[in-house]
Amino acid sequence: MVFYNDKEGIKAMTGYRYRGEEVEQAAGGLVEWGIKGGMGFLPVHESGGKRFVEGRAGAAYSLWIKNRCRSRVEVVLSVDGLDVIDGKSASFAKRGYVIAPGETLEVKGWRTGWDSVARFEFSSVGASYANQRHGDARNVGVVGMAVFGEKGVDPWKWMPREVNTRQTANPFATER
């Protein structure tokens, strides 16, 4: 989960502590993700164990996710409490995007058709997509992601740590 606000709002909420890592690992390292603006990943601030992304009113942004594991994952994404695929209330039970091993996904807005999206844009609470479309602004300012592994597949199998353990194995173990 990541919260977002403008510079003044983040200062009020965090005391303006800068973290510096715009991309973060999630789901135990299965994926990494961040929020991109026009010039790359947006600045991140941290306070009280929460992450805050700094946005500018009217600026477009996108959600960037990379699958770091060796199996497919499904990611269910929400912005302002709305599912990014259908623009309705978000839920863990909804379908998400499937990302192949090593691949990335960039979601630029709420899907409004097969070939069209309503772009993500930083705005005031009153002008938010959630408020304008549904009259509900209670979850404005938060981005969420749930990650699900492929059924019956161990997503950790053959990750770098396991590969390194096997590559450095000693055929004649020494006593401890």
N, C-alpha and C positions, 0 to 999 in steps of 0.2 A: 504494500500500500504506500502511496506517495500522495502528499497533499500539495496543492499549488496555490499561489497567491502572487500579488504584485510585490515589488520591493518593499514598499511601506508596510504591507500586511505581514510579510515574512519577518520583518524587523520586529513588529509588535508581537508576533507569535513565538519567535525563537531567540530574540536578542541578537540576531544576525550572526550566528555561528556558521562559518563556511566549512563544508566538508571536503570539497574538491573532487570526489569520485562521482562523476555524473552517471556512470553505468554501475549497476549493482547486481550481484548474484542473488538469485532467489531459488526457492524450492531445493534447498540444500546444495546448490551449485549446479542443478540441472540446466538452468537457464540464466542468462543475464539480460538486464533490461534497463532502459532509460527513456527519457523524454527529449525529443529533438525539436529544435526551432529552426529558423532559417539559416543559422550559421553553425549548426552542429548541436551537440548535447547541451541542454540548459543547465545553468548553475544549480547546485544542490546545497541545501543548508540542513543542519540536523539539530534537533533539540528534544530532549526527553525521550529519546529512542524513536522519534518520528522523523521522516525525511520530508523536506519541503523543496519544491521546484519553483524557481522564480520565473514568472511570465510577465508579459506586457500586454495591456488591454488592446484587443484587435489583432494580436499576433497569432498566426496559425502554429500548431504544433502537431507532432505525431508520436505514437508509441512504438518503440523499437525493441524487439525481442530476438535473442539468439539462443537456439537450442545447442547446449554444450555437451549433451550426452550422446550415446551411440544408438539410441532408439527414438522413435517419434514421440512427441509430446503434444498434448492439446492444451491451449491456453484460452481461458475464458477471461475477457477483459471488460472492465467497466470504467466509465467516466461519469462523474457526478451522479453515481448510483444507477446509471443506465447502461444496459448491455450494448456494446459497440456494434453488434451485428444487427439488432433489430430496433435499437433506440428506446426500448421499453425497460421496465424495472429489471435490474441485474439479479442474477441468481446463479449459485453454484451448479444448479441442475441444467442450465442452458448449454447448448453446443458452443464450441469455440473454434479457433483456428488450429489446424494440425500443422506442426512444423517438423520437417524431416531432420535427421541428425546433421548437425553442423550448419544448418540453414538459418537465415534470419527472416523476420517478418517486420514490415513497417505498416502500421495502421494509421491512416491520415484522417479518419473521421468515422461517423456513424454510417453504416451501410444503408442506403435508401433504395437501392436496386442492384441488379447484377453488375452494372458498370458505373454506378454513381455513389458518391458519399457526401454527407453534410460534414464539411471539414471541422476539425477540432479548432476552437479559437478561444483564447483567453478573453473573458468578459466579466462584467459585474454580475452579482447574484441575480438581479432582476432581469438582465439581458441574456442569461444563460439558456442554452438549449433545453435543459431540464425544466426550467421555469416557463419558457415560451411555449414549449410543446406540450408539457404535462401539468403546468401550474404547481410544480413541486420543486422547491429549491433547497430542501433540507440536507441533501448530500452533495451540494455544489462545492467543488474544491478538493475532491478526492478521486484518485485513480486507483483501481484495484486490478489484481491479476491472480487467478487461480490456475495452478499447473497440475495436469493429470498425466501420468505415465500410461504407456500402452499396456493393456491387460495381458497378463501372462509373460511380460518381458521385464527382466531386471535392468533398469536404466543405468545402474552403476557398473554393469559388466563391461569390462575393457575400457574403463575410464583411465586417465593417465596414472593415477595412484596405483591401481591394480597392475597395469602394464609394467610400471617401474618395479613393483615388488617382485614380479616374475622375472624380469630381466636382470635383477640383482640377486637372485636366489643363489645360494651356495650349495653345491652338491655334497660337500662334506662339512656339515654344520659343526660349529665349534661349541664347546660347552659354555654355559653362561655362568 
